[in-house]
Amino acid sequence: MGCAPSIHVSQSGVIYCRDSDESNSPRQTSSLSQGPTAPLHGLFVQTDAADAMPPSRAAGPPGAVRVRKSRAELGSGSSTGSSGPAVTTCRGRRRHCCSSAEAETQTSYTSVKVSSAEVRIGPMRLTQDPIQVLLIFAKEDSQSDGFWWACDRAGYRCNIARTPESALECFLDKHHEIIVIDHRQTRNFDAEAVCRSIRATNPSEHTVILAVVSQASDDHEEASVLPLLHAGFNRRFMENSSIIACYNELIQIEHGEVRSQFKLRACNSVFTALDHCHEAIEITSDDHVIQIHRIHRDSGDNSQTEPHSFRHKSRRKESIDVKSISSRGSDAPSLQNRRYPSMARIHSMTIEAPITKVINIINAAQENSPVTVAEALDRVLEILRTTELYSPQLGTKDEDPHTSDLVGGLMTDGLRRLSGNEYVFTKNVHQSHSHLSMPITINDVPPSIAQLLDNEESWDFNIFELEAVTHKRPLVYLGLKVFSRFGVCEFLNCTETTLRAWLQVIEANYHSSNAYHNSTHAADVLHATAFFLGKERVKGSLDQLDEVAALIAATVHDVDHPGRTNSFLCNAGSELAVLYNDTAVLESHHTALAFQLTVKDTKCNIFKNIDRNHYRTLRQAIIDMVLATEMTKHFEHVNKFVNSINKPLAAESEGSDCECNPAGKNFPENQILIKRMMIKCADVANPCRPLDLCIEWAGRISEEYFAQTDEEKRQGLPVVMPVFDRNTCSIPKSQISFIDYFITDMFDAWDAFAHLPALMQHLADNYKHWKTLDDLKCKSLRLPSDS
């Protein structure tokens, strides 16, 4: 060799000798020169330690001689060499032993190339680094060698410690997944004491500790494992220096306890991330049962993770994508650095819906509540998390076909199947009228009509008599009288001529051919609205703008109604259903058309003289009230009225200390609820009218539903309300179902606010009438004795 040879000592104890001017292939050396230029402190050659190894392993790389460092000599210096710190080199890496504890440990970097493995835990993807193993053996022997080479074969990183102190320091530095402690003899150190000292540290929570025990002799009974378990060991290994035996043991630990502990460590990392999140978080099982519920606290010690096994299953699981999670502080990339910018923006927001605040308050209340209260609150949370908060469950009523059909027809869009048929109705803009001339002002009304209108402020006002005497044009005449009484023209700064023209246009766009939804119904709703506006508490709760908006909304609320339900239009694929996306189809059309008809001609534009701000406010109020007549949100409107108006009012009247806002004050939120409830009650007030009027309205709505059923059958459309078959339907039974399901609770709430004893008495009498007919199995509208 032309130059001095270089000696490379791997940290697994293998010496490679290469000539600096030759190839990189190592050659074996049988002797070592320890001159001053190449000190090898504390190294000795060992040739018989790998007898149990497979030949391929025992030999190591070609030309290599296996070398071990003597603990007693490592770092002690040499009489002929330098007294500097001991240095070992492994494939270009250097390790400086700077302390006595480090001098009593040695490290192996496996010759097997092992990259980090990706482990999937449900939806999470985790990166697991190579396993680290700590061997605690006071002396080197065939057993320690067996585990050392087993680690090398498995691709694990291995450290060997000779004393309890160096073992503890090494573990706190590396956080090994597996620790193997020599328990065969106690004169060097107490293995159980070492195990306890390691278990006393926080990182040991996820570490598997293995005790190597001596083989039991044939004449001795095998010892119990309980002392080992009590000391903190996880497993016991009977002395066996075979590399294969050690390898199998380590592999089983990796795929068993280590993998499980890794998952737990990953979960802790997730919880740490959650702990720094500012939102309420729930983690659910596969069947959506909440496992972890965390509420962020804004004060005190802040975030807490609260484990609860909630029973409700309403929350949907969100997917989790964790690229890399590790418990080792230096190895774990920051979670904040991996968050997407959009998520960072979302988490910086402070938007919180009221329902979210309510749920968070209930969750917080559960923390220190008794079990019975906590379970009740579980049920409350389950209800609050549903999307249909205001839609009651039918219970036993769903067995009644009249109720289920009526509810299905009025409260759904009826999209049972798509249809190629398209229902198009003719807009009745230019209806022909009788010879009766239109009045120029309210003073020009014919005497016969004026006489009837003298009684229009009474709840018992007979709208059908007005319909007859006006030749099915009651809306213009009643509208002129009512609007005059409430000073609508003065408020809108328009003339009676403009108002009359507007009423004519609106009434002309109601379909007189409809049995129920015609201008008589609109006039009836206008009459009821005006009656309600005259009640003292209603009058005191609303402004004049609200009154004008309510009267206009009542007038236009069903304009251009085709005599068919929303469900029918959606099933038929009508132009309106397509235009309004199958959502509140008719109600949206009524409001849109009303404003189109109003503003397109200055002669009938009642809004032309009010300023923009008043117009926008008035328009919004009208739209809101007309949309409130849509039945799919019936129970939402009723329940909001009860909770926000009735209950505070009751508490106020009882002298309660309730801090709720009194219902009578003109808060905008309360005014909106009152107006919605008022027009809803006016729209379906038929069961509260005098019996003769109630019977007439029942016959008319039934006829309209019969006609719809007939057309659905002709066109092959889904029959929305099968019970409304003119050949089999019991009108008394349908009226009973309608009153039970929609009317009673709503009018009880409205009566509690507006005080309407006459209406409630009519409702009771009419209900009794329908029950009598039903008990008699009579399908007609009147008792036989009344015929």
C-alpha positions in Angstrom: 0.0 0.0 0.0 1.3 3.4 -0.9 -0.2 5.3 2.0 -1.0 4.5 5.6 -4.3 2.6 5.9 -7.3 4.3 7.3 -9.4 2.5 9.9 -13.2 3.0 10.1 -15.0 1.8 13.2 -18.8 1.4 12.9 -20.9 2.1 15.9 -22.1 -1.5 15.7 -18.5 -2.4 16.6 -17.2 -3.5 13.1 -13.7 -2.3 12.0 -13.2 -1.7 8.3 -9.6 -1.2 7.0 -9.1 0.5 3.7 -6.1 1.7 1.8 -6.4 5.4 0.9 -5.2 4.7 -2.6 -7.3 1.6 -3.2 -10.9 1.0 -4.0 -13.6 1.4 -1.4 -13.9 -2.3 -0.8 -12.7 -3.0 2.8 -10.1 -5.7 3.6 -9.8 -7.6 6.8 -7.0 -6.9 9.2 -5.7 -9.2 11.8 -3.6 -6.8 13.7 -3.9 -3.2 14.7 -1.1 -0.7 14.9 -1.8 1.9 17.6 0.7 4.6 16.8 0.3 8.1 17.9 -1.3 9.2 14.6 -4.2 6.7 14.9 -5.1 6.1 18.5 -7.8 3.4 19.1 -8.7 4.0 22.7 -10.3 1.0 24.5 -10.9 -1.2 21.4 -10.2 -4.9 21.4 -10.7 -7.5 18.7 -13.4 -10.2 19.4 -13.6 -13.2 17.1 -15.9 -15.6 18.9 -18.9 -13.5 19.9 -21.0 -14.3 16.8 -20.9 -18.0 16.8 -24.7 -18.2 16.8 -25.1 -15.8 14.0 -25.9 -16.9 10.5 -22.7 -16.9 8.4 -23.9 -13.9 6.4 -24.4 -11.9 9.5 -21.4 -13.1 11.5 -19.0 -12.2 8.7 -20.2 -8.7 8.3 -19.0 -6.9 5.3 -16.2 -8.7 3.4 -12.8 -8.3 5.0 -14.2 -6.9 8.2 -13.1 -7.8 11.7 -15.7 -7.3 14.5 -14.5 -5.0 17.3 -16.1 -4.1 20.6 -15.4 -1.2 22.8 -14.5 -2.0 26.4 -16.6 0.1 28.8 -13.7 0.2 31.3 -11.3 1.6 28.7 -13.6 3.7 26.6 -12.6 7.3 27.0 -9.8 6.5 29.5 -7.1 7.5 27.2 -3.9 5.8 26.3 -0.4 6.1 27.7 0.9 6.4 24.3 -1.9 8.3 22.7 -3.8 11.5 23.0 -5.9 12.1 26.0 -8.7 13.9 24.0 -12.3 12.7 24.0 -13.1 9.3 22.6 -14.5 9.5 19.0 -16.2 6.7 17.1 -17.1 7.1 13.5 -19.8 5.3 11.5 -20.0 5.9 7.8 -18.9 9.5 8.1 -20.8 10.2 11.4 -19.0 11.2 14.5 -20.0 10.8 18.2 -18.2 12.7 20.9 -18.4 11.1 24.4 -18.5 14.2 26.6 -19.6 12.7 29.9 -19.1 9.6 31.9 -22.7 8.6 31.2 -22.1 8.8 27.5 -18.9 6.8 27.9 -21.0 4.0 29.4 -23.2 3.7 26.3 -22.6 2.7 22.8 -24.7 3.2 19.7 -25.4 1.1 16.6 -26.7 2.4 13.3 -28.0 -0.5 11.4 -26.4 -1.6 8.2 -29.9 -2.3 6.9 -31.3 0.7 5.1 -34.7 1.4 6.7 -36.7 4.5 5.8 -39.6 5.9 7.8 -42.7 3.9 7.3 -46.2 5.3 6.6 -48.9 3.8 8.9 -52.6 4.3 8.4 -54.9 4.6 11.3 -58.4 5.0 10.0 -58.4 8.2 8.0 -55.0 9.3 9.4 -51.7 8.8 7.7 -48.8 8.8 10.1 -45.0 8.5 9.5 -43.3 6.1 11.9 -39.5 6.5 12.3 -37.3 3.4 12.7 -37.6 1.7 16.1 -35.1 2.6 18.8 -34.0 0.0 21.3 -32.1 0.4 24.5 -30.2 -2.6 25.9 -29.3 -2.4 29.6 -26.7 -5.0 30.3 -24.0 -4.5 32.9 -21.6 -6.8 31.0 -21.3 -7.8 27.4 -22.2 -11.4 26.8 -23.8 -13.6 24.1 -27.3 -12.5 25.2 -26.6 -8.8 24.7 -24.9 -9.6 21.4 -28.0 -11.6 20.3 -30.2 -8.5 20.8 -27.6 -6.2 19.3 -27.4 -8.1 16.1 -31.2 -8.8 16.1 -31.6 -5.0 16.1 -29.2 -4.7 13.2 -31.1 -7.3 11.3 -34.5 -5.7 12.0 -33.3 -2.2 11.0 -33.6 -0.8 14.5 -31.4 1.8 16.1 -29.7 0.4 19.2 -28.1 1.8 22.3 -26.3 -0.2 25.0 -26.1 1.1 28.5 -23.9 -0.4 31.3 -25.2 1.4 34.4 -28.6 2.6 35.6 -27.5 6.2 35.5 -26.3 6.1 31.9 -29.5 4.1 30.9 -31.8 6.7 32.3 -29.9 9.6 30.7 -29.8 7.8 27.4 -33.6 7.0 27.5 -34.5 10.6 28.4 -32.4 11.7 25.3 -33.7 9.2 22.8 -37.2 8.1 24.0 -36.7 4.5 23.0 -39.8 2.4 22.0 -38.3 -0.8 23.4 -36.0 -1.3 26.4 -34.4 -4.7 27.2 -33.1 -5.0 30.8 -30.9 -7.9 32.0 -32.8 -9.4 34.9 -30.7 -12.5 35.2 -28.3 -11.4 38.0 -28.6 -8.7 40.6 -25.0 -8.1 41.8 -24.4 -5.4 39.1 -27.7 -3.5 39.4 -31.3 -4.1 40.4 -33.3 -4.6 37.2 -36.6 -3.9 38.8 -35.3 -0.6 40.3 -34.0 0.4 36.9 -37.4 -0.3 35.4 -39.2 1.7 38.1 -36.9 4.7 37.6 -37.6 4.7 33.9 -41.3 4.3 34.4 -41.2 7.3 36.7 -40.5 9.5 33.6 -43.1 10.9 31.3 -41.7 9.5 28.0 -42.0 5.9 29.3 -45.7 6.0 28.9 -45.4 4.7 25.3 -42.3 2.4 25.9 -42.3 -1.4 26.1 -39.9 -2.8 28.7 -38.7 -6.4 28.3 -37.1 -8.3 31.2 -34.5 -11.0 30.2 -34.7 -13.7 32.9 -32.7 -16.9 33.4 -34.0 -20.3 32.2 -35.8 -22.1 35.0 -34.1 -25.3 36.0 -36.0 -28.6 35.7 -36.3 -29.0 39.4 -37.7 -25.5 40.0 -41.2 -24.3 39.3 -41.4 -21.4 36.9 -41.6 -18.0 38.6 -44.7 -15.7 38.4 -44.6 -12.7 36.1 -46.6 -10.6 38.6 -43.5 -9.0 40.3 -42.2 -8.0 36.9 -45.5 -6.5 35.9 -45.7 -4.6 39.2 -42.2 -3.3 38.6 -43.3 -1.9 35.2 -42.2 -4.5 32.8 -44.4 -5.4 29.9 -43.0 -8.7 28.8 -40.6 -11.5 29.9 -38.0 -13.1 27.7 -36.4 -16.4 28.7 -32.7 -16.3 28.2 -31.8 -17.3 24.6 -28.8 -15.9 22.8 -30.0 -17.0 19.4 -30.2 -14.0 17.1 -33.3 -15.5 15.5 -35.1 -15.8 18.9 -34.2 -12.2 19.8 -35.2 -11.0 16.4 -38.6 -12.7 16.6 -39.2 -11.3 20.0 -38.4 -7.8 18.9 -40.5 -8.1 15.7 -43.5 -9.3 17.8 -43.1 -6.4 20.1 -43.0 -3.9 17.2 -46.1 -5.2 15.5 -47.9 -5.6 18.9 -47.3 -3.2 21.7 -45.1 -0.7 19.9 -47.6 -0.2 17.1 -50.4 0.2 19.6 -48.4 2.7 21.6 -47.5 4.6 18.4 -51.2 5.0 17.7 -51.8 6.3 21.2 -48.9 8.7 20.8 -50.4 9.9 17.5 -53.7 10.5 19.3 -52.0 12.5 21.9 -50.5 14.6 19.2 -53.9 15.2 17.7 -55.3 16.1 21.1 -52.5 18.6 21.5 -53.4 20.2 18.2 -57.0 20.3 19.2 -56.0 21.9 22.4 -54.7 24.9 20.5 -57.8 25.2 18.3 -60.2 28.0 19.1 -63.4 26.1 18.1 -65.6 23.6 19.8 -64.6 20.1 18.5 -66.2 16.7 18.6 -64.5 13.4 17.6 -66.9 10.6 16.8 -66.8 6.9 16.3 -67.7 5.2 13.0 -71.4 5.2 14.1 -71.2 8.9 14.9 -71.2 8.5 18.7 -69.2 11.3 20.2 -66.0 10.1 21.9 -64.3 13.4 22.6 -66.0 16.7 23.1 -63.7 19.7 23.6 -64.8 23.3 24.4 -62.4 26.2 24.2 -62.4 28.3 27.3 -61.8 32.0 26.9 -60.8 32.6 30.5 -58.9 30.9 33.2 -56.8 27.9 32.3 -58.4 28.0 28.8 -58.7 24.9 26.6 -59.9 21.6 28.0 -60.6 18.3 26.3 -63.6 16.7 27.9 -64.1 13.0 27.2 -67.7 12.1 27.2 -69.5 9.1 25.7 -72.5 10.9 24.5 -75.4 8.8 23.2 -76.6 11.1 20.4 -75.5 10.3 16.9 -76.4 13.4 15.0 -73.0 14.8 14.3 -71.3 13.7 11.1 -67.7 12.7 11.1 -65.2 14.9 9.4 -62.2 13.3 7.7 -58.7 13.8 9.2 -55.5 13.9 7.2 -52.5 13.9 9.4 -49.3 13.7 7.4 -46.9 13.1 10.2 -47.4 12.9 13.9 -44.8 12.1 16.5 -44.3 12.6 20.2 -40.6 13.4 19.9 -40.4 17.2 20.1 -37.3 17.5 17.8 -38.6 15.1 15.2 -42.2 16.4 14.9 -42.7 19.1 12.3 -44.9 21.9 13.6 -48.6 21.4 13.0 -49.0 25.1 12.5 -46.5 25.1 9.6 -48.6 22.5 7.8 -52.0 24.2 8.1 -53.4 25.4 4.9 -53.8 29.2 4.5 -57.5 28.9 4.0 -57.9 26.9 7.2 -55.8 29.5 9.0 -58.2 32.2 7.9 -61.2 30.2 8.9 -59.8 29.6 12.4 -59.1 33.3 12.8 -62.7 34.2 12.3 -64.9 35.0 15.3 -68.3 34.2 13.7 -70.4 32.1 15.9 -74.1 31.3 15.3 -76.5 31.6 18.2 -77.3 27.9 18.1 -73.6 27.2 18.4 -73.4 29.4 21.5 -76.4 27.6 23.0 -74.8 24.2 22.4 -71.6 25.3 23.9 -73.4 26.6 27.0 -75.2 23.3 27.4 -72.0 21.3 27.0 -70.3 23.4 29.6 -73.3 22.9 32.0 -73.0 19.1 31.6 -69.5 19.1 33.0 -70.5 19.3 36.7 -74.1 18.2 36.4 -75.6 15.1 38.0 -76.0 12.0 35.7 -79.7 12.5 35.3 -79.3 16.1 34.3 -76.4 15.3 31.9 -78.5 12.6 30.2 -81.4 15.1 29.8 -79.0 17.6 28.3 -77.7 14.9 26.0 -81.3 14.6 24.6 -81.5 18.4 24.4 -78.3 18.5 22.3 -79.5 15.7 20.1 -82.7 17.7 19.3 -80.8 21.0 18.8 -78.5 19.4 16.2 -81.3 18.2 14.0 -82.1 20.3 10.9 -85.9 20.2 11.4 -86.0 22.0 14.7 -89.6 23.2 14.3 -91.2 20.2 12.5 -93.1 18.1 15.1 -93.2 14.4 14.9 -96.6 13.0 14.1 -96.5 10.2 16.7 -99.7 8.2 16.6 -101.2 10.7 14.2 -99.2 9.5 11.3 -101.5 6.5 11.2 -104.3 8.8 10.1 -104.2 9.1 6.3 -106.1 12.4 6.4 -103.5 14.0 8.6 -100.5 12.5 6.9 -101.8 13.4 3.4 -102.7 16.9 4.5 -99.3 17.5 6.1 -97.5 15.9 3.2 -99.4 18.1 0.7 -99.0 21.4 2.5 -95.5 21.0 4.2 -93.4 19.4 1.5 -92.5 20.1 -2.1 -93.9 16.7 -3.1 -90.8 15.7 -5.1 -91.6 12.0 -5.1 -90.5 11.5 -8.7 -89.5 13.6 -11.7 -92.0 14.0 -14.4 -91.8 15.0 -18.0 -95.2 16.7 -17.8 -95.2 20.4 -17.3 -98.1 22.2 -15.7 -98.6 25.7 -17.1 -101.5 27.9 -16.0 -102.8 30.9 -17.8 -102.3 34.2 -16.2 -105.7 35.8 -15.9 -104.5 39.4 -16.3 -107.3 40.5 -18.5 -110.4 39.0 -16.9 -113.8 40.1 -18.2 -116.0 41.7 -15.6 -119.7 42.3 -15.3 -121.4 45.5 -16.0 -120.9 46.8 -12.4 -119.0 50.0 -12.7 -116.0 50.6 -10.5 -116.3 53.4 -7.9 -114.1 56.4 -8.4 -113.8 56.9 -4.7 -115.1 55.2 -1.6 -118.0 57.6 -1.6 -119.2 56.3 -5.0 -119.8 52.7 -3.7 -123.3 51.5 -4.6 -125.7 51.6 -1.5 -126.2 47.8 -1.4 -122.4 47.3 -1.1 -122.0 50.2 1.2 -124.6 48.8 3.6 -122.7 45.5 3.8 -119.4 47.3 4.3 -120.8 49.1 7.3 -120.3 45.8 9.2 -116.8 45.1 7.9 -115.2 45.7 11.3 -117.1 42.8 12.9 -115.5 39.3 12.9 -118.8 37.9 11.8 -118.7 39.9 8.6 -120.1 37.7 5.7 -117.6 37.9 2.9 -119.7 35.6 0.7 -122.5 38.2 0.7 -120.1 40.8 -0.5 -118.8 38.4 -3.1 -122.3 37.9 -4.5 -123.3 41.6 -4.5 -120.0 42.6 -6.2 -120.1 39.9 -8.8 -117.0 38.2 -7.4 -115.1 41.4 -7.1 -115.1 41.9 -3.3 -111.4 42.8 -3.0 -111.7 46.3 -4.6 -114.6 47.4 -2.5 -113.4 45.9 0.8 -109.9 47.2 0.0 -111.1 50.8 -0.5 -113.0 50.7 2.8 -110.3 49.1 4.9 -107.4 51.1 3.3 -109.4 54.3 3.9 -109.9 53.4 7.6 -106.2 52.9 8.2 -105.1 56.0 6.2 -103.1 54.0 3.7 -103.4 56.7 0.9 -102.1 59.3 3.3 -99.2 57.2 4.3 -98.3 56.3 0.7 -99.0 59.9 -0.5 -101.2 58.5 -3.3 -104.7 59.3 -4.5 -107.7 57.1 -4.1 -107.8 56.8 -7.8 -104.3 55.3 -7.8 -105.3 53.0 -5.0 -108.5 51.9 -6.8 -106.5 51.2 -10.0 -104.1 49.1 -8.1 -106.8 47.1 -6.4 -108.4 46.5 -9.8 -105.1 45.2 -11.2 -104.5 42.9 -8.3 -108.0 41.5 -8.2 -107.9 40.9 -12.0 -104.9 38.6 -11.5 -106.8 36.4 -9.0 -108.4 33.4 -10.8 -112.2 33.5 -10.3 -112.3 30.0 -11.6 -110.5 28.7 -8.5 -112.9 27.2 -6.0 -110.9 28.6 -3.0 -107.8 30.6 -4.0 -109.6 33.6 -5.6 -110.1 37.2 -4.8 -112.8 36.4 -2.2 -110.2 34.5 -0.2 -107.9 37.5 -0.6 -110.6 39.8 0.7 -111.3 37.4 3.6 -107.6 37.5 4.6 -107.6 41.3 4.3 -110.7 41.5 6.5 -109.1 39.2 9.2 -105.8 41.2 9.0 -107.6 44.5 9.5 -109.6 42.9 12.4 -106.4 41.8 14.1 -104.7 45.2 13.6 -107.6 46.7 15.5 -106.8 44.7 18.7 -105.2 46.8 21.3 -102.0 44.8 21.9 -101.4 44.4 18.2 -102.0 48.1 17.6 -99.5 49.0 20.4 -96.8 46.7 19.0 -96.7 47.8 15.4 -95.9 51.1 13.6 -98.1 52.5 10.8 -95.6 51.2 8.2 -96.2 47.7 9.7 -99.9 48.2 9.4 -99.7 49.4 5.8 -97.4 46.5 4.9 -99.7 44.0 6.5 -102.7 45.2 4.6 -100.9 45.2 1.3 -99.4 41.7 2.0 -102.9 40.4 2.8 -104.2 41.8 -0.5 -101.5 40.3 -2.7 -100.6 37.2 -0.8 -102.2 34.7 -3.3 -102.3 36.7 -6.5 -102.2 34.6 -9.6 -102.7 31.4 -7.6 -103.3 28.5 -10.0 -105.5 26.5 -7.6 -102.7 23.9 -7.1 -100.3 23.3 -4.3 -96.5 23.8 -4.4 -96.1 20.0 -4.4 -98.2 19.7 -7.5 -96.2 22.4 -9.3 -92.8 20.7 -8.4 -94.0 17.3 -9.5 -95.3 18.7 -12.7 -92.1 20.5 -13.5 -93.9 23.8 -13.9 -92.2 27.0 -15.1 -92.6 28.5 -11.7 -91.1 25.5 -9.9 -88.0 25.7 -12.2 -87.8 29.5 -11.7 -87.9 29.3 -7.9 -85.9 26.1 -7.5 -88.8 24.1 -6.0 -88.6 26.4 -2.9 -91.6 28.4 -1.7 -92.7 28.5 -5.4 -96.1 30.1 -5.1 -95.3 32.5 -2.3 -92.3 33.8 -4.2 -94.4 34.2 -7.3 -97.1 36.1 -5.5 -94.7 38.7 -4.1 -92.7 39.0 -7.4 -95.8 39.4 -9.5 -97.5 41.9 -7.1 -94.5 44.3 -7.3 -94.2 43.8 -11.1 -97.9 44.7 -11.6 -97.6 47.7 -9.3 -94.5 49.4 -10.7 -95.1 48.7 -14.4 -97.8 51.3 -14.8 -97.7 54.7 -13.0 -101.5 54.8 -12.9 -101.6 52.0 -10.4 -98.2 52.5 -8.7 -99.1 53.2 -5.1 -95.4 53.4 -4.2 -94.4 56.1 -6.7 -94.5 59.0 -4.2 -92.6 57.5 -1.2 -88.9 57.9 -0.8 -86.5 55.1 -1.5 -85.8 54.1 2.1 -89.4 53.9 3.0 -90.1 51.8 -0.1 -87.3 49.4 0.6 -88.5 48.9 4.2 -92.1 48.5 3.1 -91.2 46.1 0.3 -89.1 43.9 2.7 -91.9 43.7 5.2 -94.5 42.7 2.5 -92.2 40.0 1.1 -91.5 38.6 4.6 -95.1 38.4 5.5 -96.2 36.7 2.2 -93.4 34.2 2.5 -94.5 33.4 6.0 -97.7 32.0 4.6 -95.7 29.1 3.1 -96.6 26.1 5.2 -93.2 24.3 5.3 -92.1 26.7 8.0 -95.4 26.8 9.8 -94.1 25.3 13.1 -91.0 27.4 13.0 -93.0 30.6 12.9 -95.4 29.4 15.6 -92.7 28.2 18.0 -90.6 31.3 17.6 -93.7 33.4 18.4 -94.4 31.3 21.5 -90.9 31.5 22.8 -90.2 35.1 22.0 -93.6 36.7 22.5 -96.0 34.5 24.6 -93.5 33.3 27.2 -91.9 36.7 28.1 -95.4 38.2 28.1 -96.6 35.5 30.5 -93.6 36.0 32.8 -94.2 39.8 32.7 -97.8 39.5 33.6 -97.0 37.1 36.5 -94.6 39.6 38.0 -91.6 37.4 37.3 -88.0 38.6 37.5 -87.5 37.3 34.0 -85.1 39.6 32.2 -86.6 38.8 28.8 -87.7 41.7 26.7 -91.4 42.5 27.2 -93.3 41.3 24.1 -95.3 44.5 23.8 -92.4 46.8 23.1 -91.6 47.7 19.6 -88.4 45.7 19.1 -87.9 45.0 15.4 -87.5 41.2 16.0 -90.8 41.1 17.9 -92.6 43.1 15.3 -91.5 40.7 12.6 -92.8 37.7 14.5 -96.1 39.4 15.3 -96.7 40.4 11.6 -95.8 36.8 10.5 -98.2 35.3 13.0 -100.9 37.7 12.2 -101.0 37.0 8.4 -100.6 33.3 9.0 -103.7 33.3 11.3 -105.6 35.5 8.8 -104.7 33.2 6.0 -106.2 30.0 7.6 -108.9 31.6 9.9 -111.7 29.7 8.2 -112.2 27.2 11.2 -112.6 30.3 13.5 -115.3 31.9 11.4 -119.0 31.5 12.2 -120.2 28.0 11.4 -121.9 28.8 8.1 -118.8 30.6 6.8 -116.6 27.8 8.1 -118.6 25.1 6.2 -118.6 27.1 3.0 -114.8 27.5 3.1 -114.3 23.8 3.9 -116.4 22.9 0.9 -114.4 25.2 -1.4 -110.9 24.1 -0.3 -112.0 20.4 -0.6 -113.3 21.0 -4.1 -109.9 22.6 -5.1 -108.0 19.6 -3.7 -110.4 17.2 -5.4 -109.7 19.0 -8.7 -106.0 18.7 -8.1 -106.2 15.0 -7.4 -108.3 14.5 -10.6 -105.6 16.3 -12.6 -102.8 14.4 -11.0 -104.5 11.1 -12.1 -105.1 12.4 -15.6 -101.5 13.5 -16.1 -100.0 10.5 -14.4 -98.4 12.6 -11.7 -97.8 11.5 -8.1 -101.0 12.0 -6.1 -100.0 14.4 -3.3 -103.1 14.0 -1.1 -104.8 10.7 -2.0 -107.5 11.1 0.7 -108.9 14.0 -1.3 -110.6 11.8 -3.8 -114.1 13.2 -4.4 -115.5 9.7 -4.4 -114.2 8.6 -1.0 -113.1 11.7 1.0 -114.6 12.5 4.4 -114.5 16.3 4.6 -115.3 16.3 8.3 -112.3 14.1 9.0 -110.0 16.2 6.9 -111.2 19.3 8.8 -110.6 17.6 12.1 -107.0 16.7 11.1 -106.4 20.3 9.9 -107.6 21.8 13.1 -105.7 19.4 15.3 -102.4 19.7 13.5 -102.3 23.3 12.3 -105.0 25.5 13.9 -105.4 24.8 17.6 -101.8 25.5 18.8 -101.4 28.5 16.5 -104.6 30.2 17.5 -104.0 29.4 21.2 -100.7 31.3 20.9 -102.3 34.2 18.9 -105.2 34.5 21.3 -102.8 34.6 24.2 -101.3 37.7 22.6 -104.2 39.4 20.9 -107.1 38.3 23.1 -109.7 36.8 20.7 -112.4 35.1 22.8 -115.0 35.2 20.0 -112.7 33.4 17.5 -111.8 30.8 20.0 -115.5 30.1 20.8 -116.2 29.7 17.0 -113.3 27.3 16.8 -114.6 25.2 19.6 -118.1 25.1 18.1 -116.9 24.3 14.6 -114.6 21.5 15.9 -117.6 20.0 17.7 -119.6 20.2 14.5 -117.0 18.3 12.5 -116.6 15.7 15.3 -120.3 15.0 15.3 -120.4 14.5 11.6 -117.4 12.2 11.8 -118.9 10.2 14.6 -122.0 9.7 12.4 -119.7 8.6 9.5 -121.3 11.4 7.5 -119.2 12.7 4.6 -121.4 15.7 4.0 -120.8 19.2 5.4 -123.9 19.6 7.4 -125.9 17.5 9.8 -129.0 15.8 8.3 -131.2 17.9 10.6 -129.8 21.0 9.0 -130.5 20.0 5.5 
